[in-house]
Amino acid sequence: MPHEYVSSVPFRAGSEGYASFRIPAVVRAADGTLLAFAEGRVDSAKDSGAIDIVLKRSTDGGRSWGRLAAVARYGDSAGGSAGAGRRGRDSGDDPAEGTAGNPAPVVLDDGRVLLVFVTSAADATEERIRRGEVGAGQGRRVWVQFSEDHGLGWDAPREITGTAKHPDWRWYATTPGHALQLSSGRVLVPANHSTPPTLSGDDGTEGRYNGGHDLLSDDGGATWRIGYVDDNPDGRINVNETTAAELTDGTVYLNTRNDSEVPEHRADARSTDGGETLTAPFGPQPNLTAPVVEASVLQLRDPDVLLFSAPSRPDTRYRMSVRASTDGGVTWREVHTVDERRAAYSDLVRADQETVGLLYETGGDSAYETITFRRIPVTDLV
């Protein structure tokens, strides 16, 4: 009997007070509720401007979704709740407009949900930041906030920029996608940055100035420090948006988007000390065919399989698929075609013992028409 692949649409462009929804991230709370995060872009699909981090909750495994909540907003210090919509539309508030984005959620072993994210002023585009045209206060800043009731309510955000970002870094972004709590208890958040230009004639927007790092916390998100840093301006592997998984032997596997001109659009690296250092710099991963795009990895424990999600056409953002590896990310095979349509960013979650969930951007005319959730039986991925 064929499996039923249940799909639902938690976010649709042009609805609920937002012109566009992008940058999906999904986790399973301690009570089994699925939490789907995204950027709610108020006026357009652009990467800067008035952007909130929004959330929808599902108590039935992703088959349906509750009300939209804006849980993180630029200039906000009051926290959010699942009953809160777009601030300023219904509440009468007049918030400072700006970007809150790149949600990196993780469910901690004590049941709290931790959200790490970044903010920047509305007119602080990535190009202006990379050129050094934006002051520190208006550029990329890093924040954390917590929920103690499985995403229903959220405390006030707390800034951690001072320990999470080197002063000379310009652009900065957390993963995007889910973060990790390792078996040691350490919280690990993959992230990326850009450095000032060093070659004559460059202005800092060149891909060679992309770099990768991670954020580490050994006290449940109370304090933070920077772990590994991979800056390699050789024009071959320019680490950008990165996703991570802890393998069954404790190795942290990291997989990144590569924006350089070389054929390999994916690169990977490993850490055997919980993200403090890399065993070797990021190297090309020719076994993963994908366009230049964010991706997601997820380690299954039962069975022991590492999964990877991304569009599978090398030249353009089409055909979302899931690949699987049984050797810790050395070799990969395609195990499931999710969607033949346009597709872009994605995030993987273990929805329940029998099911993997995929939250991904897709549509007919554009990859950014919806953020769709797909339930996939585990037996079809191994």
DRENGUFI-720416 format. One record per atom (N, C-alpha, C, O, CB): residue in three letters; z negated, y, x. Coordinates in steps of 0.05 Angstrom, whole numbers, plus 5000, padded with zeros to 4 digits. Glycine has a CB too. Layout:
BEGIN
ALAZYX...
END
This chain:
BEGIN
MET500049765017MET500050005000MET500050255018MET498350275035MET497550004981PRO501950445014PRO502050675032PRO499650855028PRO498550875006PRO504650835027HIS498850995049HIS496651175048HIS497451425033HIS499851505033HIS495651245076GLU495551555020GLU496051815007GLU495052035026GLU492752045033GLU494551824980TYR496952215033TYR496352435050TYR495752675032TYR497652815023TYR498652485070VAL493252735028VAL492452945010VAL492553215025VAL491453235047VAL489552894999SER493953405013SER494153675024SER492953885005SER493153844980SER497053745032SER491854095015SER490954315000SER491454575015SER492054565039SER487854284993VAL491254805002VAL491955065014VAL489555255011VAL489355384991VAL494555185002PRO487755265031PRO485555455029PRO486355745032PRO484955915022PRO483555385049PHE488455795047PHE489256075052PHE492256105048PHE493855955059PHE488556155081ARG492956315031ARG495756365026ARG496356665030ARG494856835019ARG496556284997ALA498356735046ALA498957015052ALA499357175027ALA500557075007ALA501457035069GLY498357415027GLY498757595004GLY496757544981GLY497157644959GLY501457564993SER494557404986SER492557354965SER489857444974SER489357474998SER492557054958GLU488057474956GLU485157524960GLU484657764978GLU482657774993GLU483957274973GLY486357964976GLY485958214990GLY487058225018GLY486558415032GLY483058274991TYR488558025026TYR489658015054TYR492657965053TYR493657805038TYR488257785069ALA494058115070ALA496958075072ALA497657815086ALA499757695080ALA498158315087SER495957725104SER496557485120SER493957355129SER491957475132SER498257565144PHE494157085132PHE492056935144PHE493156785168PHE495256665166PHE490756735123ARG491656795190ARG492556665214ARG490156545230ARG487856605222ARG494156855232ILE490756395251ILE488756305271ILE486656115258ILE484356195256ILE487356545284PRO487455875249PRO485555695236PRO483555565255PRO484155515278PRO487155485222ALA481155505244ALA479155355258ALA477555205237ALA477055325216ALA477255535276VAL476754955242VAL475354805222VAL473254625235VAL473754505256VAL477354635206VAL470954605222VAL468754425231VAL467554295206VAL467954385184VAL466654585247ARG466054075211ARG464653935190ARG461653995194ARG460553925214ARG465253625191ALA460454125174ALA457654185175ALA455953935173ALA456953725167ALA456954385153ALA453353965179ALA451553745180ALA451253605153ALA450553365152ALA448853825190ASP451653745131ASP451453625104ASP454153515095ASP454353435072ASP450453835085GLY456253515112GLY458853415105GLY460753615095GLY463153555091GLY458553205085THR459853865090THR461654075080THR463654155102THR462954185125THR460154325072LEU466254175095LEU468254275114LEU468354575113LEU468354695091LEU470954155108LEU468354705136LEU468454995138LEU471155075151LEU471555015174LEU466055105154ALA472855205136ALA475455295145ALA475355595151ALA474955755132ALA477755225125PHE475755665176PHE475755945184PHE478656035190PHE480355875195PHE474055985210ALA479056295187ALA481656415194ALA481256715198ALA479156825192ALA483856365172GLU483356845209GLU483457135210GLU484757225184GLU486957145177GLU484957245235GLY483357395169GLY484457525145GLY485557795154GLY484057985159GLY482357555123ARG488157825154ARG489458065164ARG490158245140ARG491858165123ARG492057995181VAL488958475139VAL488958635114VAL491758745108VAL492658725085VAL487058865116ASP493058865127ASP495459025121ASP498058885129ASP500158955118ASP495259285135SER497958705148SER500458575158SER499758325172SER497358245173SER502058765176ALA501758185184ALA501257945200ALA500858015229ALA500557825245ALA503557755197LYS500758265237LYS500458345265LYS497758255276LYS495858215261LYS500758645268ASP497658225303ASP495258125316ASP493058335319ASP490858265327ASP496058025343SER493558585313SER491558795315SER491558955289SER493458925272SER492058985339GLY489459115285GLY489259265260GLY486659195246GLY484759115259GLY491659215242ALA486659215220ALA484259145203ALA484358835198ALA485958745182ALA484259295177ILE482658695212ILE482558395211ILE479758305209ILE477958395224ILE483958275236ASP479158135190ASP476558005186ASP476757705193ASP478857595191ASP475458045158ILE474457585201ILE474257295201ILE473357205174ILE471157285165ILE472357195225VAL474857035161VAL474256945134VAL473756645135VAL474556505153VAL476557015115LEU472356555114LEU471456275112LEU471856175083LEU471356315064LEU468556245121LYS472655925081LYS472455775056LYS471055505062LYS471455385083LYS475255735043ARG469555415042ARG468055175044ARG469154965025ARG469955025003ARG464955225039SER469054715034SER469954495017SER467754275016SER466854185038SER472654375026THR466854204993THR464853994990THR466053724982THR464553534976THR462754074970ASP468753704981ASP470053454973ASP472053364994ASP474153254988ASP471453484946GLY471453425019GLY473153325041GLY475753465045GLY477553355057GLY473653045037GLY475953715035GLY478353865039GLY480353835016GLY482653935019GLY479653785064ARG479553714994ARG481453694971ARG481553954955ARG483554014943ARG480553464953SER479354104956SER479254364942SER477354544958SER475754444974SER478354334912TRP477554804952TRP476055004969TRP474755204951TRP475755274929TRP477955134988GLY472455304959GLY470955504945GLY471955784949GLY474155824959GLY468055484952ARG470255974943ARG470956264945ARG471256344974ARG469956234992ARG468956434930LEU472856544978LEU473256665004LEU470856835012LEU469856994995LEU475856825006ALA469956815036ALA467756985047ALA468757115072ALA469956985090ALA465156825052ALA468257375075ALA468757515101ALA466157505117ALA464257645110ALA469757815096VAL466157335138VAL463557285152VAL463257445177VAL461057475187VAL463356995158ALA465357555188ALA465257715212ALA467257945211ALA469657895206ALA465657545238ARG466358185215ARG468058415212ARG467458625234ARG465258645243ARG467658545184TYR469558765241TYR469258975262TYR467159175253TYR467259275230TYR471959105268GLY465359245270GLY463359445264GLY461059345246GLY459459505238GLY464559675252ASP461059085240ASP459058985222ASP456458895237ASP456658785259ASP460158745206SER454158955226SER451658865238SER449858745217SER447458695223SER450259095252ALA450858685193ALA449158595171ALA449558305165ALA448058195148ALA449758755147GLY451458175177GLY451957895170GLY453557865144GLY453958065131GLY449257745168GLY454357625138GLY455857575114GLY454857345098GLY452957215106GLY458757525121SER456057295075SER455257075058SER457656965043SER459757095042SER453057155038ALA457356725032ALA459656605019ALA460356744993ALA462456684981ALA458956315013GLY458756934984GLY459457084961GLY460757344967GLY461557494949GLY457057134944ALA461157404993ALA462257665002ALA465257655004ALA466257465017ALA460957755028GLY466557844992GLY469457854996GLY470158065017GLY468458135034GLY470857924969ARG472558165016ARG473458375035ARG471658625032ARG471658745010ARG476358445031ARG470258695052ARG468458925050ARG470059175046ARG472159215059ARG466758945076GLY469159355029GLY470559595023GLY472459585000GLY473159784988GLY472059685047ARG473259334991ARG474959304968ARG473359314942ARG474159444922ARG476559044970ASP471059174942ASP469459164918ASP466659274920ASP465459354901ASP469258874909SER465659294945SER462859364948SER462459664951SER460159754949SER461759224972GLY464559814955GLY464260104959GLY463660174988GLY463460414994GLY462060204942ASP463359985006ASP462960045034ASP465360175046ASP467560145036ASP462259785050ASP464960315068ASP467160445083ASP466860375112ASP466060545128ASP467060755079PRO467560125119PRO467160035147PRO469160155166PRO471360245158PRO467359735148ALA468360165191ALA470360235212ALA472460015213ALA471759775214ALA468860275240GLU474960085214GLU477059895215GLU477559795243GLU477559955262GLU479660005203GLY477959535246GLY478459425272GLY478859125268GLY478959025246GLY476259485291THR479058985291THR479658695291THR477158535298THR475858595317THR481858635311ALA476558335281ALA474758115288ALA476457865287ALA477557805266ALA472258105269GLY476557715309GLY478457495309GLY477757275328GLY475557265340GLY481157595316ASN479557085331ASN479256845347ASN476756695341ASN475056665359ASN479356925377PRO476356605316PRO473956455310PRO473756195325PRO475656045326PRO473756405280ALA471356145338ALA470855905352ALA468155785342ALA466055835354ALA470655955383PRO468255635320PRO465755525308PRO465055265321PRO466755115331PRO466155495279VAL462455195319VAL461454935327VAL458954875312VAL457255055307VAL460954925358VAL458654625303VAL456154545289VAL454254425310VAL454954235324VAL456754335267LEU451954545313LEU449954465333LEU448354215323LEU448354155299LEU448054695339ASP447054085342ASP445553845335ASP443153895317ASP442053705306ASP444753695359ASP442254145315ASP440054215298ASP441054295270ASP439354375253ASP438354435310GLY443654275265GLY444754335239GLY445854615235GLY447254665216GLY442754285218ARG445154795253ARG446155065251ARG449155075258ARG450154915273ARG444655255270VAL450555265245VAL453355315252VAL453455565269VAL452455775261VAL455155345227LEU454555535293LEU454955765312LEU457755855311LEU459655695313LEU454055685340LEU458156115309LEU460856235309LEU461056425332LEU459456615334LEU461556375282VAL462956385350VAL463456565372VAL466156695366VAL468056565358VAL463556415400PHE466356965370PHE468757105364PHE469057355380PHE467157425396PHE468857165334VAL471257495378VAL471757745393VAL472457965374VAL473357915351VAL473957705414THR472058215383THR472858445368THR474358645386THR474058635410THR470358585355SER475858825373SER477159045387SER477959255367SER478159185343SER479658945404ALA478359495376ALA479059715358ALA481759665345ALA483459515356ALA479159985373ALA482259785322ALA484759725307ALA487259785322ALA489259645320ALA484759895281ASP487259995339ASP489660075354ASP489659955382ASP491460025398ASP489860375355ALA487859785388ALA487759655414ALA489459405414ALA488459185412ALA484759585423THR492059435417THR493859215418THR493559055444THR492459165463THR496759305415GLU494458815444GLU494258655469GLU495758785492GLU494658795514GLU495458375465GLU498158905487GLU499559035509GLU498059275520GLU497859305544GLU502359135499ARG496859435503ARG495259665512ARG492859575528ARG492159695549ARG494459845489ILE491559365519ILE489159265533ILE490059155561ILE488759215581ILE487759045517ARG492159005561ARG493058885587ARG494059095606ARG493859055630ARG495358685581ARG494959325596ARG495759545614ARG493359705624ARG493659885641ARG497759725599GLY491059655613GLY488659815621GLY488560085607GLY487260265617GLY488659845650GLU489760115584GLU489860365570GLU487560395549GLU487360605536GLU492460395556VAL485960195547VAL483760195526VAL481060185540VAL480660025558VAL484159955507GLY479260365531GLY476660365543GLY475060115536GLY475659975517GLY475160605534ALA472860065551ALA471359825548ALA470159795520ALA470159575508ALA469059815568GLY469260015508GLY468060005482GLY470059945460GLY469259845439GLY466760265476GLN472660005464GLN474659955444GLN476259705449GLN477759605432GLN476560195443GLY475859595473GLY477359345481GLY475959095470GLY474359105451GLY477659335510ARG476458875483ARG475458615473ARG472558575480ARG471758595503ARG477158385485ARG470958525459ARG468158475461ARG467458205449ARG468958125431ARG466458705448VAL465358075458VAL464757805451VAL462157795435VAL460257925443VAL464657615476TRP462057635414TRP459857625395TRP459157345387TRP460857165389TRP460357795371VAL456657305379VAL455857045366VAL454257105341VAL453057315338VAL454156875386GLN454456925322GLN452756935298GLN452356645288GLN453856465295GLN453957115277PHE450256615271PHE449456345263PHE449156335233PHE448656535219PHE446756275276SER449556095222SER448856025195SER446955785195SER447355595210SER451455955178GLU444855815180GLU442855595178GLU443055435152GLU441455265147GLU440055715181ASP445055495136ASP445355355111ASP448255265106ASP449355295085ASP444555535087HIS449455155128HIS452055025126HIS454255215118HIS456155145103HIS451954795107GLY454055465127GLY456155665123GLY455855835098GLY457655995092GLY458755525122LEU453755805083LEU453355965059LEU452556255066LEU453656435055LEU451155845041GLY450756285085GLY449856545094GLY449956565124GLY449756365138GLY447056615083TRP450256815134TRP450456855163TRP448657085171TRP448357285157TRP453456915170ASP447457055195ASP445757265205ASP447557485218ASP449957455219ASP443757155226ALA446257695227ALA447757915239ALA448957825266ALA447557685281ALA445858165243PRO451357915272PRO452557845298PRO451057975321PRO449958185318PRO455457925298ARG451057835344ARG449757935368ARG451857935391ARG453257735395ARG447257755376GLU451958155405GLU453958185426GLU453058045451GLU450758065459GLU454558475432ILE454957895464ILE454357765490ILE456457835511ILE456657695531ILE454357455485THR457858055507THR460058135526THR459058145554THR460458065573THR461258395518GLY456658245559GLY455558295586GLY455458035602GLY455758055627GLY452858415584THR454957805590THR454757555605THR457157375600THR457357165613THR452257405597ALA458957455582ALA461257285575ALA463857385587ALA465857245585ALA461457265546LYS463957625598LYS466457745606LYS466157895632LYS464358065634LYS467657925584HIS467757835652HIS467757985677HIS468658265672HIS470458315656HIS469457845699PRO467458465686PRO468058745681PRO471058815685PRO472058995672PRO466458915698ASP472358675703ASP475158745709ASP477158595691ASP479558655692ASP475758685738TRP476258405675TRP478058275657TRP478958465635TRP477358635626TRP476758025644ARG481458455628ARG482558635607ARG482758495580ARG480958525564ARG485358735616TRP484858335576TRP485058185552TRP482957965552TRP482057875573TRP487958065548TYR482157875528TYR480057675526TYR480257545499TYR480657675479TYR477157795531ALA480157275498ALA480257135472ALA478756875474ALA478956725494ALA483157085463THR477156805454THR475956545452THR478056355441THR479956445428THR473456545434THR477856105445THR479655875445THR482555915434THR484255885452THR478355665430PRO483455975410PRO482055945384PRO481955655375PRO483355485386PRO483456115363GLY480355605354GLY479855335345GLY476855275349GLY475355445357GLY481555125360HIS476055025343HIS473254955345HIS472254955374HIS473854885392HIS472754685331ALA469755015377ALA468354985403ALA467054715404ALA467354545386ALA466355215408LEU465454665425LEU464254395429LEU461254415434LEU460354615446LEU465554245452GLN459754215425GLN457154165437GLN457353895450GLN457853695437GLN454754175415LEU456853895476LEU457153645492LEU454753455487LEU452753535475LEU457353715522SER455053215495SER452953015492SER450353095506SER448153005499SER453852745501SER450553265527SER448253365541SER446753585525SER444553655532SER449153485568GLY447953685504GLY446853905488GLY448054165495GLY447654365480GLY443953915493ARG449554185516ARG450854435525ARG453054515505ARG454554345495ARG452054415553VAL453154775499VAL455354885482VAL457554985501VAL456955125520VAL454355105463LEU460054915496LEU462254995512LEU464455115495LEU465255005475LEU463454745528VAL465255355502VAL467355505487VAL469655565506VAL469355725524VAL466155765475PRO471955435503PRO474255505519PRO475055795513PRO474855885490PRO476655315514ALA476055935533ALA476856215529ALA479056285550ALA479656135568ALA474456405532ASN480256525546ASN482256615565ASN482056915568ASN480757055552ASN485156535555HIS483357015589HIS483157295596HIS485557385612HIS487257215619HIS480557355613SER485757635618SER487857735636SER486457905657SER484358025653SER490057895621THR487757915681THR486758065703THR488558305709THR490858305701THR486457885728PRO487558505724PRO489258735731PRO491558645749PRO491358455763PRO487558945745PRO493758795748PRO496158715764PRO495558765794PRO494158945802PRO498558875756THR496858595810THR496558615839THR499258655853THR499258725877THR495258355850LEU501458615839LEU504058655852LEU505258925844LEU504959015821LEU505958425843SER506559055862SER507759315857SER509859295835SER511459105834SER509159415883GLY509659485816GLY511559495794GLY510559345769GLY511659385748GLY514059375802ASP508459185772ASP507259045748ASP505359235733ASP504159415745ASP505758795757ASP505059195708ASP503259355692ASP500959185679ASP499359295664ASP504759505671GLY500858935685GLY498758755674GLY499558595650GLY498158425641GLY496458925667THR501958655638THR502858505615THR504258245623THR504858085606THR504658675598GLU504858215648GLU506357975657GLU504557725654GLU502157735658GLU507158015687GLY505857505647GLY504457255643GLY502857155667GLY500957005663GLY506357045634ARG503657235691ARG502357135715ARG499457225716ARG497857105731ARG503757225739TYR498657425701TYR495957525701TYR494157395680TYR491857475676TYR495957825698ASN495257195665ASN493557045647ASN491756865663ASN492456765684ASN495356875628GLY489356825653GLY487456635665GLY485756505645GLY485656595622GLY485656785686GLY484456285653GLY482756135634GLY479856115645GLY479456135669GLY483855855630HIS478056075627HIS475256035634HIS473855905610HIS475055865589HIS473756295643ASP471355835613ASP469755755590ASP467055885591ASP466155985611ASP469355445590LEU465855895567LEU463156005563LEU461255775559LEU461855585545LEU463056205540LEU458855785572LEU456955565570LEU454255675561LEU453455885569LEU456655435597SER452955515544SER450255575536SER448655315536SER449455115524SER450155715508ASP446255325549ASP444555085550ASP442055125532ASP440254965534ASP443655035578ASP442055325515ASP439755365498ASP440655435469ASP439555605456ASP438055595508GLY442755285460GLY443555315432GLY444755575425GLY444655665402GLY441355265415GLY445955715445GLY447355965439GLY445556215443GLY446456435437GLY448355965412ALA443156185453ALA441356415457ALA442356575481ALA442556825480ALA438456325462THR443056445503THR444056575527THR446656445536THR447056205530THR441956575550TRP448256595550TRP450956505557TRP451656575586TRP450556765597TRP453056625538ARG453456415597ARG454556475624ARG457356375625ARG458156215609ARG452756355646ILE458856465645ILE461556375650ILE461556135667ILE460156125688ILE463356605662GLY463055925660GLY463355685676GLY465755705694GLY465855885711GLY463555435658TYR467555515692TYR469855515710TYR471555765704TYR471555875682TYR471555265706VAL473055845725VAL475056055722VAL477655955736VAL477555875759VAL474156335734ASP479855975722ASP482455885733ASP484356125732ASP485656165711ASP483555645718ASP484656265754ASP486556485757ASP488556405778ASP487756355801ASP485156755764ASN491056375771ASN493056285791ASN495656425786ASN497456315772ASN493455975789PRO495956675796PRO498356835789PRO500856755804PRO502156915817PRO497757125796ASP501556495802ASP503956395816ASP506356385798ASP508556305807ASP503356125828GLY506056455773GLY508256455754GLY509056175744GLY511056155731GLY510656575767ARG507455965750ARG508155695741ARG506255615718ARG507255575696ARG507855495764ILE503755585723ILE501755525702ILE500055775698ILE498355835715ILE500055275710ASN500455905676ASN498956145669ASN497156075645ASN498156085622ASN500756395663VAL494656005650VAL492955905629VAL492556115607VAL492056345612VAL490155825641ASN492856025582ASN492556205559ASN490756065539ASN488555985546ASN495356265547GLU491556055514GLU489755935493GLU489155645499GLU490955485503GLU491055965465THR486555575500THR485655315510THR483955175489THR482355305475THR484155345536THR484254915488THR482654745471THR481354525488THR482454455509THR484254625447ALA479054415479ALA477654225495ALA476454005478ALA475954035454ALA475454365511ALA475853775492ALA474553545479ALA472853405500ALA473653405524ALA476553345466GLU470653285492GLU469053125511GLU469952835507GLU469652725485GLU466053155506LEU470952715529LEU471752435528LEU469252255527LEU467052345531LEU473552365553THR469651995522THR467451815518THR465851775544THR463551695543THR468451555508ASP467051825567ASP465651805593ASP464252055601ASP463052065622ASP467451715614GLY464352265584GLY462952515590GLY464752725603GLY463952955605GLY460652465607THR467152645611THR469052845622THR469953045600THR470452965578THR471552705634VAL470053295608VAL471153495589VAL474153515595VAL474953585617VAL469753775593TYR475753465575TYR478653485577TYR479553755565TYR478753815542TYR480153245563LEU481053915580LEU481954175571LEU485054175570LEU486354085589LEU480854395589ASN486154285549ASN489054295545ASN489754585538ASN488554705520ASN490054095524THR491754695552THR492354985548THR495255035543THR497054885550THR491455135573ARG495755265530ARG498355375526ARG499255505552ARG497755645565ARG498455585503ASN501755455560ASN502855565584ASN505255745577ASN507255645565ASN503655345605ASP505156005583ASP507156195575ASP509256245596ASP510956425593ASP505956455566SER509256095618SER511056165640SER513856055634SER514355935613SER510056045666GLU515756095653GLU518556015649GLU519055725656GLU521355635652GLU520256195666VAL517055575666VAL517555295673VAL517855135647VAL517055225626VAL515255185690PRO519154895648PRO519654745624PRO517154645610PRO517154625585PRO521254505631GLU514954605624GLU512554495611GLU511054725597GLU510154905610GLU510754355632HIS510854705571HIS509354905556HIS506454825552HIS504854985541HIS510654945529ARG505654585561ARG502854505560ARG501854435588ARG503454335605ARG502454265541ALA499354485593ALA498054415618ALA495254315612ALA494154385591ALA498054655638ASP494054155630ASP491354065625ASP489754055651ASP490754075673ASP491453795612ALA487154015647ALA485254005669ALA482753855659ALA482553785635ALA484454295679ARG481053785678ARG478653635671ARG476153745686ARG476453855708ARG478953335678SER473853705674SER471353785686SER469453545684SER469153435662SER470154045673THR468153475706THR466153265705THR463353365707THR461453205709THR466653065728ASP462953635706ASP460253745707ASP459753925683ASP458454135686ASP459853905733GLY460853855660GLY460253995636GLY461454275634GLY460354445621GLY457454015632GLY463754315647GLY465154565646GLY464354775667GLY465354995666GLY464654685620GLU462654695685GLU461854875707GLU464254935726GLU464755165733GLU459454765723THR465654715732THR467954735750THR470154545740THR469554365724THR467254675779LEU472554575750LEU474754395745LEU475154205769LEU474754295791LEU477354545739THR475853955764THR476353775786THR478853855801THR479153795825THR476653485775ALA480653995788ALA483054105800ALA484154325781ALA483554315757ALA485253885805PRO485654515791PRO486754725773PRO488454595751PRO489454375754PRO488354935789PHE488954745730PHE490754655709PHE493454585720PHE494554725737PHE491054875686GLY494454355712GLY497054265720GLY498854195697GLY497754145675GLY496854015738PRO501454195700PRO503354155677PRO502953875665PRO502353685679PRO506154185686GLN503253865638GLN503053615624GLN505753555611GLN506253635588GLN500753625602PRO507553425625PRO510353385615PRO510453185592PRO512553175579PRO512053285638ASN508353035587ASN508452835565ASN507952955538ASN508152815518ASN506452625570LEU507353215537LEU506953355511LEU509153555507LEU509253765520LEU504153485510THR510953495488THR513153675481THR512153865459THR511253775438THR515653525473ALA512354125465ALA511554325445ALA512754595453ALA513454635476ALA508354345444PRO513054775434PRO513855045441PRO511455195453PRO509255075456PRO514955195416VAL511755445460VAL509555605469VAL507855675444VAL508655825427VAL510455875483VAL505455545443VAL503855565418VAL501055465424VAL500555315443VAL505055405395GLU499055555408GLU496355435409GLU496455145399GLU498255075384GLU494355605393ALA494554985408ALA494454705399ALA491454635396ALA489654795401ALA495854515419SER490954385388SER488254285385SER488054005396SER489853845394SER487354295355VAL485653935407VAL485053665415VAL482453585402VAL480653745397VAL484853635446LEU482153325396LEU479753205384LEU479352925394LEU481252765393LEU479953215353GLN477052875404GLN476352605414GLN475052445391GLN472952525381GLN474552615439LEU476252225384LEU475052035365LEU473251845381LEU474051755402LEU477151885348ARG470951785370ARG469151595383ARG469551315373ARG469051115388ARG466251685379ASP470251285348ASP470651025336ASP473151035318ASP472851105295ASP468150925321PRO475450975328PRO476150855354PRO476151065377PRO476051305372PRO478750715353ASP476450965402ASP476451145425ASP479351235430ASP480851115445ASP475450985451VAL479951465417VAL482651575418VAL482451885420VAL480852005405VAL484351495394LEU484052005438LEU484152295440LEU486652385424LEU488852275429LEU484352385470LEU486352575406LEU488552675390LEU489352955399LEU487753105410LEU487752675360PHE491853025394PHE493053285400PHE494853365377PHE496453205368PHE494653275427SER494453615367SER496253715346SER497653965355SER496554135368SER494553765320ALA500253975348ALA501954215354ALA504654155343ALA505353925337ALA502054275385PRO506354365339PRO509154325333PRO510454155355PRO509654185378PRO510654595329SER512353985348SER513353805368SER516253865378SER517353725395SER513353525357ARG517454075367ARG520054165378ARG519554345402ARG517854525400ARG521754315356PRO520954305424PRO520354455448PRO521154745448PRO520154905464PRO521654315471ASP523054815430ASP524255085432ASP523355275410ASP523655515413ASP527255055430THR522055175389THR521355345367THR519055215351THR518554975354THR523755405348ARG517655375335ARG515355285321ARG516055145295ARG516055255273ARG513455515315TYR516754885298TYR517454705276TYR516054435280TYR515354365302TYR520554675273ARG515754295258ARG515154005258ARG512353955270ARG512053855292ARG517253845273MET510254015254MET507553955263MET507153655265MET507953505247MET505454075243SER505953565287SER505453285291SER502853245305SER501653425316SER507753155307VAL501952995304VAL499452915318VAL500252705339VAL501652505332VAL497352795299ARG499452755363ARG499852565385ARG497152435392ARG495052545387ARG501052705410ALA497252195404ALA494852045411ALA494951945439ALA497151875450ALA494351805392SER492651935452SER492351835480SER490051635481SER487851695471SER492052065500THR490451415493THR488251215497THR487451205527THR485851025534THR489150945488ASP488451395543ASP487651395571ASP486651675580ASP487051765602ASP490051315589GLY485351805561GLY484052065568GLY485952295572GLY485352475587GLY482452025592GLY488252285560GLY490152505562GLY492252485583GLY493652675588GLY488652755565VAL492352255597VAL494452215618VAL497152175605VAL499152305612VAL493651985636THR497351995586THR499751935571THR499351975542THR497051945532THR500851655578TRP501452045527TRP501252105499TRP503551975484TRP505751925495TRP501352405495ARG503051915458ARG505151815440ARG504851955413ARG502552005404ARG505151505437GLU507052005399GLU506852125373GLU506051905353GLU507251695352GLU509552255365VAL504051965336VAL503051775317VAL503451865288VAL503351695270VAL500151715323HIS503852125283HIS504052205256HIS505552475255HIS504752665268HIS501352235242THR507652485239THR509052735232THR507752855208THR507852745186THR512052695228VAL506453085211VAL504953215189VAL506853365171VAL506553355146VAL502853405201ASP508753515182ASP510353705166ASP512953755181ASP512853825205ASP508753965160GLU515253735168GLU517753785181GLU518454085180GLU520454165193GLU519953625167ARG516954245166ARG517554525163ARG516654695187ARG515754575207ARG516254635138ARG517054955186ARG515955125206ARG512955095208ARG511655045188ARG516655425200ALA511855105232ALA509055065236ALA508155205262ALA509855235280ALA508254765236ALA505655275264ALA504755425288ALA501955325296ALA501655095305ALA504655725283TYR499855485293TYR497155415303TYR495855205286TYR496555165262TYR495455675304SER493955055298SER492654835283SER489854785295SER489254875317SER494354585284ASP488254635279ASP485654545289ASP484954285276ASP485454245252ASP483454755284LEU483854095291LEU483253825283LEU480253795277LEU478553925291LEU484153615303VAL479453625258VAL476653575252VAL476453285242VAL478253185229VAL475553775231ARG474153155248ARG473552895236ARG472352945209ARG470053025207ARG471652725254ALA473952915188ALA473052985161ALA471052785150ALA469052865137ALA475452995142ASP471352525156ASP469452315149ASP470252075166ASP472052095183ASP469452255118GLN468851855162GLN469251625179GLN472051525178GLN473051415198GLN467351405172GLU473351545155GLU476051435151GLU478251645155GLU480651565154GLU476351315125THR477551905158THR479552115155THR479352325177THR477152405184THR479352245128VAL481652405188VAL481852645205VAL483152865188VAL484952815173VAL483552585231GLY482053105191GLY483253335177GLY484753515197GLY483853545219GLY481053485162LEU486953625188LEU488453825204LEU488754075188LEU489854075165LEU491253705212LEU487854295198LEU488154565186LEU490354705203LEU490054745227LEU485454725186TYR492654775190TYR494954865205TYR496555075190TYR496555085166TYR496654635213GLU497955245206GLU499655445195GLU502455325189GLU503555185206GLU499955685215THR503455375165THR506055265158THR507255415134THR505955555120THR505754965152GLY509855365130GLY511255485108GLY514255415109GLY515155285128GLY510955785107GLY515655495088GLY518555435087GLY520155635103GLY521755555120GLY519455425059ASP519955885097ASP521456095110ASP519956205135ASP521256315153ASP521956325092SER517356175136SER515756265158SER513356075162SER512355965143SER514656555153ALA512556045187ALA510255875193ALA507656005184ALA505555875185ALA510155815223TYR507756255175TYR505256405169TYR504956455139TYR503556645132TYR505256665185GLU506356295123GLU506056325094GLU503356225084GLU502156335066GLU508356185080THR502456005095THR499955885087THR498455775111THR499555735133THR500455655067ILE495855735107ILE494255555124ILE493555325107ILE492055355088ILE491655705137THR494655095113THR494454855097THR492554655110THR492354635134THR497254725093PHE491154495093PHE489354285103PHE490554015095PHE491353975072PHE486454315092ARG490753835115ARG491853565110ARG489853355117ARG488853355139ARG494553525126ARG489353175099ARG487652935104ARG489452705114ARG491352635101ARG486052845078ILE488752595137ILE490352385150ILE488552145155ILE486452175168ILE491652485176PRO489151905145PRO487551675151PRO487451615181PRO489451625194PRO488551425136VAL485051555190VAL484651485219VAL486451255227VAL487451245249VAL481751425225THR486751065209THR488350825215THR491250885221THR492650725234THR488150625193ASP492251125213ASP494951205219ASP495251355245ASP497451435252ASP496051365196LEU493051395259LEU493051555283LEU492351385308LEU492051505330LEU491051785281VAL492151135305VAL491350965328VAL493350745333VAL493050575351VAL488550835323
END
